[in-house]
Structures are given as C-alpha cells and as structure tokens.
Amino acid sequence: MSLQVKYSQVLALAQELNMKDINVAEDEGILKLSGTANTPYEKNCVWDKIKEVGGEAYSDIKANISVANPDFFHVHTVESGDSLSKISKTYYKDANQYMKIFNANTDQLKNPDAINVGQKIKIPNP
C-alpha cells in the first residue's frame, strides 16, 4: 500500500479544512506533507489524524504545517444548541473556560449566556 493511500484520511482532512499550499511527496519510504493551516486548532486536528492513522510512533510521514493566523486558536461558527460552555468544552476540554471565550469576544457579545446561530466567535489560544 502506498503511503498516500495509507494517509488518505489525513490528506482528505487537510483539504476539508481548506489548508493552503498543500504539497505531498513520497521519498524513500517517507510521505512528506506541507501546507498552511488557517488556525492552530486546525493544525492540531491534522496532527491528531496523523497519529490516529500512523500511531504514536509513526516514522513514515513528516509534516511541516505552518499556521496562517496564530493570533487565536480558532474561529467557531455558532450552531443551534451551542453555548459558550459547550464551545469551551469542545476546544479546551473544560466547560468552565467559557469566560475566556466571552472576554475575547466582547466586541460582539454583551452577555455570556446570549450567543446567536451564525455568529463567528474567536477562540483564544489555550
């Protein structure tokens, strides 16, 4: 099996996340992946997928992923059923960090209990 087939889920995720300047090459048994993720969160998602496919001791892939906007962790589009604590749990694994998200978005949020579907909320770096 070629490495591009083995890591096809990683490549599909990179495309789904709209990574820029994706370059993939196979050289001497190593898949080399480079590109630019939009946010640190998306970069982490790609690395998590690499570990999921290749295991913790992967040796057949090298990834050089830069980040276009390191100023914040991610931009979350509010969906039906979201709350700041639910969003906080998603990105920080801790629902109690919701005020960190609120404080980063006081330009558009006046109350941590009032967010609207479709709003784009900045998620600060952990």
Secondary structure, DSSP 8 states (H G I E B T S, - for coil): --HHHHTHHHHHHHHHTT-EEEEEEEETTEEEEEEEESSHHHHHHHHHHHHHHH-TT--SEEEEEEES-TTSSEEEE--TT--HHHHHHHHHS-GGGHHHHHHTTTTT-S-TT---TT-EEEE---
